[in-house]
Amino acid sequence: MYLLDTTHCLSLIWGLIDEKLQSLDKVLISACVISYGELIFGAYKSERVSDNLQEVFDFWKDIIVHKIDDDTAIIYGRLKNEILEGFGPKDKHKRRGFAIESLGYKDNDLWIASVAIQHELILVSADNDIIRLIGIEGLMVENW
């Protein structure tokens, strides 16, 4: 089963990955509640708020949704620490005030990756920073 990141959710809403889905036959796709919030925010920023919100609502009712829970939070904490260990400052004193975001990792992306790890899903993402994490905590990533 696959977990779509927010960009790929949009691609599915716009019909841009229909051909890929057809080639996969009856594969299950899912999304994370974090992406739902990002999609709603994007709709509110758009020029066609009502139409875009309706598209998001229609899409969301037809997809498997993974929520965030205590297990997700544990994975998120470990994942964020592994990023700090692997890509952050080696000096522990410099790590205290260090922002993971300066390495290109956004919290929402890490939450989505944590959901993929938790449920042993293949994360569909084109984000280069996420692709660099392949294998960490068992993360599997594909880009459609």
N, C-alpha and C positions, 0 to 999 in steps of 0.2 A: 504494500500500500504506500501511497505517496502523500506527503504533506506539502501543499503549495505555500510559498511565501507570498507576501502581499502583492508583489509585482506580477507573479504568475496567476494569482486570483483575478487581478485586473485583466490579464491576457485571456483568461477563460471567459470572463464576463463579456469581453469585446470579441470573442470568437477567434482569437489569434492562435490558439493551440488546439483547435478542434481536430485538425488532421493528426497531430501527435497522439491525442487521446484515442482516436479511432484505430491507430496503428497498435496501440497497447491492448486493444480489445476490451475486456470487461474488468479492467483494473480499477481498484477503489482509490478515489482521491479524497483528500480531506484538507482542512485548514484549521488554523488556531484562532481562538477568540481574540488574540492580539491583532491579527490581520483584520478582523471585523472592525475593531476600533480604528485602525488605520484607514480602512476603506470608507468608513463613515466620515472621518475627518476629511479625507480627500473629496468626498461628495460635497461637504459643506464649503470647501474652498473653491468649488467649481462654479461655473456660470449657470449651470442647469441643476441647481441643488435638488429640487423635487424629483426630477427625472433620474438623476444619478443615485439618489437615496433609494428610490424604488428599485433600480437595477441591483443595488447592493442587497436590499432586503429579499428580492426574488432569488438571487444567487444563493444567499445564505440559507434559505429554507430548504434548498435542494442539495446541500453538501454535508458531509460528516464533519462535526465540529469537535475539536479537542479543547478542553478548558485547562486552566492553570490550577494546580493543587499543591499540597505540601511536597510531594515527590518531585514535581517540576521545579519547585524552589530549591530543593537540595541539588538537583542536577545543574540548575542555573548557577548556583554559588560555586560548585566545583568547576564548571566550564569557565566561568569568569576568572577564577583563580588560575586555571591552567593557561589561559591567555596571558595573564599577568606574568606567570612563571616563564612562559615561553617567549614572549615578545616584549615584556616590560623591562624596567631597569633591574639590573642584577643586585644592586645595593638595596637592601631591605628598607633602609631609612628613606630612600627616594620613592619607594613604592607607596608609602602612606598617603601622600597627596597626589599620587599619579592617577590620571583619568584614562580608563580603558578606551574611551571615545577617541582619544588622541591617536590611537592605533587604527582607527577606522571602524571599530566595533560599536554598533548602537545597541542599547539595551533591548529594544523591541526585537531586533534580529536574534539576539542571544536567547530571549525567551522562546521565540519560535524554534530555534535550533534545539533548545532544551526539551520542548514538546516532542520534536522528532526523535531525539535520543530516548526519551522516556518510553515512547510507544514503538520504538524500533521501526520507524518510518524512514523512507527516503525523502529527504528535503529537496524540493525543487526550487533552486535559487540560482540567479546569475551573479550574485554578489561575490566579488573576488575575495573579500575578507571572510565570508562564510566558507567559500571553497578551500581557503587555506586551512580550515579546521577539520577537513575530512580525516576521519580516523580518531580524532580526539573524542573520548567518551563513547566511541563507536559510531560517531556521526557519519551518515552516508548522504552524499549530495549528488544531484544530477541537474543539468541545465538544459531546458527545452528551448 
